Amino acid sequence: RFSRIDCDTEAELCNKQRVSGFPTLRFKSGPMERDYEGQPVLGEVSTWIAAQVVSAARMAIQPPQQQQQQEQDAASKVRVLTSADYASSATGEWFIEFIAPWCGH
């Protein structure tokens, strides 16, 4: 699942999540979190995303019900999260982009 958080409107959440630069791309799988640390180059980001997916798949075999939910969620593309629903990203795997609309990256 992919999500986006606008750090201008969700400043408190972004501060709590230790976001200090934009964009910040984070992979979250339950309590485990990893931030992308490379340059914002499509090929490098794509490779990192693929590695996170493979890593998560190796860590757990998902029950059919969770797989079905993920397929349904994937159909909705990118979900905009707010501080009110950020906790929903605590289940399953998420790629979260913390952004500032004024930042050109």
N, CA, C and O atoms as a MOPAC input file, in Angstrom:
PM7 MOZYME 1SCF
protein

 N      0.83000 1    -1.17100 1     0.00000 1
 C      0.00000 1     0.00000 1     0.00000 1
 C      0.87800 1     1.23900 1     0.00000 1
 O      1.96200 1     1.25300 1     0.58400 1
 N      0.40200 1     2.25300 1    -0.64900 1
 C      1.13700 1     3.50700 1    -0.74300 1
 C      0.32000 1     4.62000 1    -0.10800 1
 O     -0.90000 1     4.67500 1    -0.26500 1
 N      0.99800 1     5.50100 1     0.60600 1
 C      0.30700 1     6.62500 1     1.23300 1
 C      1.17900 1     7.86700 1     1.16200 1
 O      2.38000 1     7.80100 1     0.89700 1
 N      0.53900 1     8.99300 1     1.40800 1
 C      1.22800 1    10.28000 1     1.38700 1
 C      0.73300 1    11.09800 1     2.57000 1
 O     -0.45700 1    11.11000 1     2.88200 1
 N      1.66700 1    11.78100 1     3.22200 1
 C      1.32900 1    12.65100 1     4.34000 1
 C      1.86500 1    14.04500 1     4.03700 1
 O      3.05700 1    14.21300 1     3.77700 1
 N      0.99700 1    15.03200 1     4.06900 1
 C      1.36700 1    16.42400 1     3.84200 1
 C      1.85500 1    16.99900 1     5.16600 1
 O      1.06600 1    17.21800 1     6.08500 1
 N      3.15100 1    17.24100 1     5.25600 1
 C      3.73300 1    17.70600 1     6.52200 1
 C      3.44900 1    19.16700 1     6.82300 1
 O      3.72300 1    19.63100 1     7.93000 1
 N      2.90400 1    19.90100 1     5.85800 1
 C      2.45500 1    21.25900 1     6.16800 1
 C      1.19500 1    21.20200 1     7.02600 1
 O      1.07600 1    21.93600 1     8.00700 1
 N      0.25900 1    20.33500 1     6.66100 1
 C     -0.99000 1    20.24300 1     7.42700 1
 C     -0.89500 1    19.25600 1     8.58400 1
 O     -1.69800 1    19.31900 1     9.51600 1
 N      0.06700 1    18.35300 1     8.53800 1
 C      0.23800 1    17.34500 1     9.59000 1
 C      1.60400 1    17.50100 1    10.26500 1
 O      2.32000 1    16.52300 1    10.47800 1
 N      1.95000 1    18.74700 1    10.59600 1
 C      3.27200 1    19.04400 1    11.16300 1
 C      3.55200 1    18.26900 1    12.44900 1
 O      4.66300 1    17.77300 1    12.64000 1
 N      2.57500 1    18.16100 1    13.31800 1
 C      2.77900 1    17.45000 1    14.58400 1
 C      3.11100 1    15.97700 1    14.33600 1
 O      4.01900 1    15.43000 1    14.96100 1
 N      2.38000 1    15.34300 1    13.43100 1
 C      2.64600 1    13.94200 1    13.10500 1
 C      4.03900 1    13.78400 1    12.49700 1
 O      4.76900 1    12.86300 1    12.86100 1
 N      4.40700 1    14.66300 1    11.58700 1
 C      5.72100 1    14.56700 1    10.93900 1
 C      6.85400 1    14.77800 1    11.94000 1
 O      7.88200 1    14.10400 1    11.87100 1
 N      6.66500 1    15.70900 1    12.86500 1
 C      7.66700 1    15.90300 1    13.92500 1
 C      7.77800 1    14.65200 1    14.78700 1
 O      8.88100 1    14.21100 1    15.11000 1
 N      6.64600 1    14.08900 1    15.15600 1
 C      6.63100 1    12.87400 1    15.97600 1
 C      7.31500 1    11.71000 1    15.25200 1
 O      7.93900 1    10.86000 1    15.88700 1
 N      7.19400 1    11.67600 1    13.92700 1
 C      7.80000 1    10.61200 1    13.12700 1
 C      9.24500 1    10.93600 1    12.72200 1
 O      9.84600 1    10.21600 1    11.92500 1
 N      9.79100 1    12.00900 1    13.27000 1
 C     11.18700 1    12.40800 1    13.03600 1
 C     11.48300 1    12.69600 1    11.55700 1
 O     12.56400 1    12.36800 1    11.06800 1
 N     10.54200 1    13.29800 1    10.85900 1
 C     10.75100 1    13.66300 1     9.46500 1
 C     11.44200 1    15.02100 1     9.44000 1
 O     10.90600 1    16.00900 1     9.94200 1
 N     12.64000 1    15.06300 1     8.85100 1
 C     13.39600 1    16.31400 1     8.85100 1
 C     13.71600 1    16.81800 1     7.44900 1
 O     14.20200 1    17.93900 1     7.29900 1
 N     13.45500 1    16.01700 1     6.42100 1
 C     13.71200 1    16.42100 1     5.04700 1
 C     12.61200 1    15.91200 1     4.14000 1
 O     11.86600 1    14.99600 1     4.48500 1
 N     12.52900 1    16.52900 1     2.97100 1
 C     11.44400 1    16.17600 1     2.05800 1
 C     11.97700 1    15.87100 1     0.66900 1
 O     12.91500 1    16.52100 1     0.20800 1
 N     11.40200 1    14.91400 1     0.01600 1
 C     10.45000 1    13.95900 1     0.58100 1
 C     11.18100 1    12.90500 1     1.41000 1
 O     12.35000 1    12.61300 1     1.15800 1
 N     10.50000 1    12.34600 1     2.38600 1
 C     11.00700 1    11.21300 1     3.14700 1
 C     10.15900 1    10.01700 1     2.76100 1
 O      8.93600 1    10.04900 1     2.89800 1
 N     10.79600 1     8.97000 1     2.28200 1
 C     10.08900 1     7.75100 1     1.90100 1
 C     10.38000 1     6.69800 1     2.94800 1
 O     11.54000 1     6.39700 1     3.23300 1
 N      9.32100 1     6.13400 1     3.52500 1
 C      9.47200 1     5.16000 1     4.60400 1
 C      8.69400 1     3.90000 1     4.27100 1
 O      7.55900 1     3.95700 1     3.79800 1
 N      9.32800 1     2.75400 1     4.52800 1
 C      8.63900 1     1.46900 1     4.43200 1
 C      8.29200 1     1.06300 1     5.84100 1
 O      9.14600 1     1.08500 1     6.72700 1
 N      7.03600 1     0.69100 1     6.05700 1
 C      6.58100 1     0.32000 1     7.38800 1
 C      5.87100 1    -1.02400 1     7.29800 1
 O      4.96000 1    -1.20700 1     6.49000 1
 N      6.29500 1    -1.94900 1     8.12600 1
 C      5.67100 1    -3.26400 1     8.20300 1
 C      5.47200 1    -3.56500 1     9.68600 1
 O      6.39500 1    -3.99800 1    10.37500 1
 N      4.24700 1    -3.32600 1    10.16500 1
 C      3.99900 1    -3.46100 1    11.59900 1
 C      4.87300 1    -2.48400 1    12.35000 1
 O      4.89300 1    -1.30200 1    12.00700 1
 N      5.60300 1    -2.93400 1    13.37000 1
 C      6.43800 1    -2.01400 1    14.14400 1
 C      7.77600 1    -1.67900 1    13.46300 1
 O      8.46000 1    -0.74100 1    13.87200 1
 N      8.14800 1    -2.44400 1    12.42700 1
 C      9.42000 1    -2.22900 1    11.73200 1
 C      9.28700 1    -1.08500 1    10.72800 1
 O      8.33000 1    -1.04000 1     9.95500 1
 N     10.25700 1    -0.15700 1    10.74400 1
 C     10.27500 1     0.96000 1     9.81100 1
 C     11.66100 1     1.10400 1     9.21900 1
 O     12.66100 1     0.92800 1     9.91500 1
 N     11.72600 1     1.42700 1     7.92200 1
 C     12.99700 1     1.69900 1     7.23900 1
 C     12.80100 1     2.92000 1     6.36000 1
 O     11.82200 1     3.00000 1     5.61800 1
 N     13.72400 1     3.87200 1     6.43700 1
 C     13.68100 1     5.05300 1     5.57700 1
 C     14.61600 1     4.86800 1     4.39300 1
 O     15.69700 1     4.29400 1     4.52100 1
 N     14.18500 1     5.36100 1     3.24400 1
 C     15.04200 1     5.38000 1     2.05500 1
 C     16.08600 1     6.46100 1     2.26700 1
 O     15.75200 1     7.59000 1     2.62900 1
 N     17.35900 1     6.11900 1     2.04200 1
 C     18.43900 1     7.06100 1     2.31600 1
 C     19.19000 1     7.50100 1     1.07100 1
 O     20.16000 1     8.25200 1     1.16900 1
 N     18.75600 1     7.04400 1    -0.10100 1
 C     19.44500 1     7.40500 1    -1.33300 1
 C     18.93400 1     8.68900 1    -1.94700 1
 O     18.16300 1     9.43000 1    -1.33700 1
 N     19.37800 1     8.93700 1    -3.16600 1
 C     18.94200 1    10.10200 1    -3.92600 1
 C     17.55200 1     9.85500 1    -4.50800 1
 O     17.19200 1     8.70800 1    -4.77300 1
 N     16.76700 1    10.91200 1    -4.70900 1
 C     15.42300 1    10.73400 1    -5.27200 1
 C     15.47500 1    10.48800 1    -6.78500 1
 O     15.01500 1    11.30500 1    -7.58200 1
 N     16.04700 1     9.34300 1    -7.15100 1
 C     16.19100 1     8.94100 1    -8.55000 1
 C     15.31000 1     7.71900 1    -8.75900 1
 O     15.38100 1     6.76000 1    -7.99000 1
 N     14.48600 1     7.74900 1    -9.79000 1
 C     13.48500 1     6.70600 1    -9.99700 1
 C     14.06900 1     5.29500 1    -9.93800 1
 O     13.51900 1     4.44800 1    -9.23400 1
 N     15.13400 1     5.01700 1   -10.63400 1
 C     15.71000 1     3.66700 1   -10.64100 1
 C     16.15300 1     3.21000 1    -9.26500 1
 O     15.93200 1     2.05900 1    -8.88800 1
 N     16.77700 1     4.10300 1    -8.51400 1
 C     17.25000 1     3.75300 1    -7.17400 1
 C     16.08700 1     3.53800 1    -6.21600 1
 O     16.10700 1     2.60800 1    -5.40900 1
 N     15.07900 1     4.39100 1    -6.30200 1
 C     13.90200 1     4.25300 1    -5.43700 1
 C     13.17400 1     2.95300 1    -5.76700 1
 O     12.75000 1     2.23300 1    -4.86300 1
 N     13.02600 1     2.64700 1    -7.05900 1
 C     12.34900 1     1.41300 1    -7.48100 1
 C     13.06900 1     0.17500 1    -6.96000 1
 O     12.42800 1    -0.77100 1    -6.50100 1
 N     14.38300 1     0.17900 1    -7.03000 1
 C     15.17200 1    -0.94900 1    -6.52800 1
 C     14.98500 1    -1.10100 1    -5.01800 1
 O     14.83800 1    -2.21600 1    -4.51700 1
 N     14.99000 1     0.00800 1    -4.30300 1
 C     14.79500 1    -0.02200 1    -2.84200 1
 C     13.41100 1    -0.55400 1    -2.49700 1
 O     13.27600 1    -1.38600 1    -1.60000 1
 N     12.38300 1    -0.08500 1    -3.19700 1
 C     11.01900 1    -0.55900 1    -2.95100 1
 C     10.94000 1    -2.06500 1    -3.16200 1
 O     10.37900 1    -2.78000 1    -2.33100 1
 N     11.50000 1    -2.55400 1    -4.27000 1
 C     11.47500 1    -3.99300 1    -4.55100 1
 C     12.17300 1    -4.78500 1    -3.44500 1
 O     11.69700 1    -5.84800 1    -3.04800 1
 N     13.28700 1    -4.27400 1    -2.95400 1
 C     14.01800 1    -4.96200 1    -1.88300 1
 C     13.19200 1    -5.02300 1    -0.59900 1
 O     13.23100 1    -6.02600 1     0.11400 1
 N     12.45000 1    -3.96600 1    -0.30100 1
 C     11.61800 1    -3.96200 1     0.90600 1
 C     10.48500 1    -4.97500 1     0.79000 1
 O     10.14800 1    -5.65500 1     1.75900 1
 N      9.90500 1    -5.07000 1    -0.38900 1
 C      8.81100 1    -6.02200 1    -0.60900 1
 C      9.32400 1    -7.45100 1    -0.45100 1
 O      8.68000 1    -8.27300 1     0.20100 1
 N     10.46900 1    -7.74800 1    -1.03800 1
 C     11.05100 1    -9.08900 1    -0.92700 1
 C     11.38000 1    -9.40000 1     0.52700 1
 O     11.11700 1   -10.50500 1     1.00100 1
 N     11.94800 1    -8.44000 1     1.23100 1
 C     12.30000 1    -8.63900 1     2.63000 1
 C     11.06200 1    -8.92600 1     3.47300 1
 O     11.06500 1    -9.83600 1     4.30200 1
 N     10.01400 1    -8.15400 1     3.26000 1
 C      8.77500 1    -8.35500 1     4.01900 1
 C      8.15000 1    -9.70800 1     3.70600 1
 O      7.61600 1   -10.37000 1     4.59700 1
 N      8.21400 1   -10.11800 1     2.45000 1
 C      7.64500 1   -11.40800 1     2.05700 1
 C      8.39400 1   -12.55600 1     2.71700 1
 O      7.78900 1   -13.56200 1     3.08800 1
 N      9.68400 1   -12.41600 1     2.86100 1
 C     10.48600 1   -13.46300 1     3.50600 1
 C     10.20800 1   -13.54600 1     5.00100 1
 O     10.30900 1   -14.61600 1     5.60000 1
 N      9.85800 1   -12.41400 1     5.59800 1
 C      9.65900 1   -12.37700 1     7.04500 1
 C      8.35200 1   -13.02800 1     7.47600 1
 O      8.23800 1   -13.50500 1     8.60500 1
 N      7.37400 1   -13.05100 1     6.58900 1
 C      6.07900 1   -13.60200 1     7.00700 1
 C      5.29000 1   -14.08600 1     5.80100 1
 O      5.27100 1   -13.44300 1     4.75100 1
 N      4.65900 1   -15.19500 1     5.96600 1
 C      3.71100 1   -15.66800 1     4.96200 1
 C      2.35000 1   -15.18600 1     5.42100 1
 O      1.91200 1   -15.48200 1     6.53300 1
 N      1.68600 1   -14.43900 1     4.55000 1
 C      0.43100 1   -13.81800 1     4.93700 1
 C     -0.74000 1   -14.78000 1     4.78900 1
 O     -0.79100 1   -15.55900 1     3.83700 1
 N     -1.67800 1   -14.72600 1     5.72500 1
 C     -2.89400 1   -15.52600 1     5.58400 1
 C     -3.71000 1   -15.01300 1     4.39100 1
 O     -3.62700 1   -13.83100 1     4.06000 1
 N     -4.49800 1   -15.88300 1     3.73800 1
 C     -5.26200 1   -15.48000 1     2.55100 1
 C     -6.13000 1   -14.24100 1     2.76100 1
 O     -6.26200 1   -13.43100 1     1.84300 1
 N     -6.71900 1   -14.07200 1     3.93300 1
 C     -7.57800 1   -12.92000 1     4.18700 1
 C     -6.77400 1   -11.62100 1     4.09000 1
 O     -7.25200 1   -10.63900 1     3.52100 1
 N     -5.56900 1   -11.60800 1     4.63700 1
 C     -4.73600 1   -10.39800 1     4.59100 1
 C     -4.28200 1   -10.12900 1     3.15900 1
 O     -4.22000 1    -8.97100 1     2.74600 1
 N     -3.96100 1   -11.18000 1     2.39100 1
 C     -3.58300 1   -10.99700 1     0.99500 1
 C     -4.72200 1   -10.36600 1     0.21800 1
 O     -4.50000 1    -9.46700 1    -0.59300 1
 N     -5.94400 1   -10.82900 1     0.45900 1
 C     -7.11400 1   -10.29100 1    -0.22600 1
 C     -7.29800 1    -8.81600 1     0.13200 1
 O     -7.60000 1    -8.00500 1    -0.74300 1
 N     -7.12400 1    -8.46200 1     1.39100 1
 C     -7.25300 1    -7.06300 1     1.81000 1
 C     -6.19900 1    -6.20300 1     1.12200 1
 O     -6.50100 1    -5.08900 1     0.69200 1
 N     -4.97500 1    -6.69600 1     1.01000 1
 C     -3.92000 1    -5.93100 1     0.36700 1
 C     -4.23200 1    -5.72100 1    -1.10900 1
 O     -3.96600 1    -4.64700 1    -1.64900 1
 N     -4.79000 1    -6.72700 1    -1.76700 1
 C     -5.16000 1    -6.57900 1    -3.17000 1
 C     -6.23700 1    -5.51800 1    -3.32200 1
 O     -6.19600 1    -4.73200 1    -4.26900 1
 N     -7.18900 1    -5.48000 1    -2.41900 1
 C     -8.23500 1    -4.46100 1    -2.46300 1
 C     -7.65000 1    -3.07900 1    -2.20900 1
 O     -8.01700 1    -2.11400 1    -2.87800 1
 N     -6.74500 1    -2.98200 1    -1.24900 1
 C     -6.12700 1    -1.69900 1    -0.93900 1
 C     -5.28200 1    -1.19200 1    -2.10700 1
 O     -5.26300 1     0.00700 1    -2.38600 1
 N     -4.58800 1    -2.09600 1    -2.78400 1
 C     -3.73500 1    -1.71100 1    -3.90500 1
 C     -4.54300 1    -1.07200 1    -5.01700 1
 O     -4.03100 1    -0.22400 1    -5.74700 1
 N     -5.77700 1    -1.46100 1    -5.15300 1
 C     -6.63200 1    -0.91000 1    -6.20400 1
 C     -6.90100 1     0.57400 1    -5.98400 1
 O     -7.21900 1     1.28500 1    -6.93700 1
 N     -6.78100 1     1.05500 1    -4.75300 1
 C     -7.06600 1     2.46000 1    -4.46700 1
 C     -5.85400 1     3.36100 1    -4.67800 1
 O     -5.95200 1     4.56400 1    -4.44000 1
 N     -4.73000 1     2.83000 1    -5.11200 1
 C     -3.50400 1     3.57800 1    -5.38900 1
 C     -2.92000 1     4.21000 1    -4.13200 1
 O     -2.56900 1     3.50000 1    -3.19000 1
 N     -2.81400 1     5.54200 1    -4.10600 1
 C     -2.17000 1     6.23700 1    -2.99400 1
 C     -3.23100 1     6.76500 1    -2.03000 1
 O     -4.19000 1     7.41900 1    -2.43900 1
 N     -3.04300 1     6.47600 1    -0.75800 1
 C     -3.97500 1     6.93900 1     0.27200 1
 C     -3.33400 1     8.09200 1     1.02900 1
 O     -2.19200 1     7.98600 1     1.47600 1
 N     -4.05000 1     9.17300 1     1.17100 1
 C     -3.56300 1    10.31300 1     1.94300 1
 C     -3.88300 1    10.04700 1     3.40700 1
 O     -5.04000 1     9.85800 1     3.78000 1
 N     -2.83400 1    10.03700 1     4.23200 1
 C     -3.00700 1     9.80300 1     5.66100 1
 C     -2.95900 1    11.11600 1     6.42400 1
 O     -2.29100 1    12.06700 1     6.01800 1
 N     -3.67000 1    11.15000 1     7.52200 1
 C     -3.62200 1    12.27900 1     8.45200 1
 C     -3.24900 1    11.73300 1     9.82200 1
 O     -3.15200 1    10.52000 1    10.00500 1
 N     -3.04200 1    12.61600 1    10.77300 1
 C     -2.70800 1    12.14100 1    12.12000 1
 C     -3.83900 1    11.29300 1    12.68600 1
 O     -3.59600 1    10.40300 1    13.50200 1
 N     -5.07200 1    11.55800 1    12.26400 1
 C     -6.21300 1    10.79800 1    12.77200 1
 C     -6.20700 1     9.34400 1    12.31600 1
 O     -6.68100 1     8.47500 1    13.04900 1
 N     -5.67800 1     9.05400 1    11.11600 1
 C     -5.71000 1     7.67400 1    10.62900 1
 C     -4.32000 1     7.06600 1    10.41500 1
 O     -4.19900 1     5.99900 1     9.81300 1
 N     -3.27600 1     7.73500 1    10.90000 1
 C     -1.91900 1     7.21200 1    10.74900 1
 C     -1.76200 1     5.85200 1    11.41500 1
 O     -1.01700 1     5.00700 1    10.91900 1
 N     -2.44100 1     5.63100 1    12.51100 1
 C     -2.33500 1     4.35300 1    13.22800 1
 C     -2.78500 1     3.19000 1    12.35300 1
 O     -2.37100 1     2.05300 1    12.58200 1
 N     -3.63300 1     3.45500 1    11.34600 1
 C     -4.07900 1     2.36800 1    10.46600 1
 C     -2.93000 1     1.78100 1     9.65800 1
 O     -3.04500 1     0.67700 1     9.12600 1
 N     -1.82200 1     2.51300 1     9.56400 1
 C     -0.67000 1     1.99300 1     8.82600 1
 C      0.15000 1     1.03200 1     9.68200 1
 O      1.21000 1     0.57300 1     9.25700 1
 N     -0.33300 1     0.72800 1    10.88100 1
 C      0.38800 1    -0.17900 1    11.77700 1
 C      0.21500 1    -1.63800 1    11.37400 1
 O      0.93000 1    -2.50200 1    11.88200 1
 N     -0.71900 1    -1.93100 1    10.47100 1
 C     -0.91300 1    -3.30500 1    10.02400 1
 C     -0.58900 1    -3.40300 1     8.54600 1
 O     -0.84000 1    -2.47500 1     7.77800 1
 N     -0.03400 1    -4.52700 1     8.16000 1
 C      0.33600 1    -4.71400 1     6.75700 1
 C      1.57900 1    -3.92700 1     6.40300 1
 O      2.24800 1    -3.36800 1     7.27300 1
 N      1.88000 1    -3.89000 1     5.12100 1
 C      3.06600 1    -3.19400 1     4.64500 1
 C      2.64400 1    -1.89200 1     3.98500 1
 O      1.66700 1    -1.85700 1     3.23600 1
 N      3.38300 1    -0.81700 1     4.26300 1
 C      3.08300 1     0.50600 1     3.73400 1
 C      4.35500 1     1.17300 1     3.25000 1
 O      5.41100 1     1.03300 1     3.86700 1
 N      4.25800 1     1.89200 1     2.15500 1
 C      5.27600 1     2.85400 1     1.74600 1
 C      4.64000 1     4.20600 1     2.00100 1
 O      3.59800 1     4.52500 1     1.42900 1
 N      5.26200 1     5.00300 1     2.85700 1
 C      4.70200 1     6.29200 1     3.24900 1
 C      5.64300 1     7.38700 1     2.77500 1
 O      6.83300 1     7.37700 1     3.08900 1
 N      5.09900 1     8.33000 1     2.01400 1
 C      5.87600 1     9.47200 1     1.55600 1
 C      5.45300 1    10.68700 1     2.37500 1
 O      4.30300 1    11.12100 1     2.31500 1
 N      6.39500 1    11.22700 1     3.13700 1
 C      6.15500 1    12.45000 1     3.89600 1
 C      6.58100 1    13.59600 1     2.98700 1
 O      7.73500 1    13.65000 1     2.56200 1
 N      5.67100 1    14.50500 1     2.68800 1
 C      5.96300 1    15.56400 1     1.71600 1
 C      5.68500 1    16.95100 1     2.29300 1
 O      4.98200 1    17.10300 1     3.29200 1
 N      6.25400 1    17.94000 1     1.64100 1
 C      5.91100 1    19.34000 1     1.85600 1
 C      5.58700 1    19.87400 1     0.45900 1
 O      6.45600 1    19.87600 1    -0.41300 1
 N      4.35800 1    20.32500 1     0.23600 1
 C      3.94700 1    20.74600 1    -1.10500 1
 C      4.87100 1    21.79100 1    -1.73600 1
 O      4.98700 1    21.85600 1    -2.96000 1
 N      5.51200 1    22.58700 1    -0.92600 1
 C      6.38500 1    23.63600 1    -1.44000 1
 C      7.75300 1    23.11900 1    -1.88500 1
 O      8.50300 1    23.83100 1    -2.55300 1
 N      8.07500 1    21.87900 1    -1.51300 1
 C      9.37800 1    21.29800 1    -1.85300 1
 C      9.32700 1    20.72700 1    -3.26500 1
 O      8.39100 1    20.00300 1    -3.60300 1
 N     10.29900 1    21.03600 1    -4.07400 1
 C     10.30600 1    20.62000 1    -5.47500 1
 C     10.75500 1    19.20100 1    -5.74200 1
 O     10.79700 1    18.80800 1    -6.90800 1
 N     11.09000 1    18.41700 1    -4.75800 1
 C     11.55200 1    17.03800 1    -4.97100 1
 C     10.40700 1    16.09600 1    -5.10200 1
 O     10.61300 1    14.89600 1    -5.28600 1

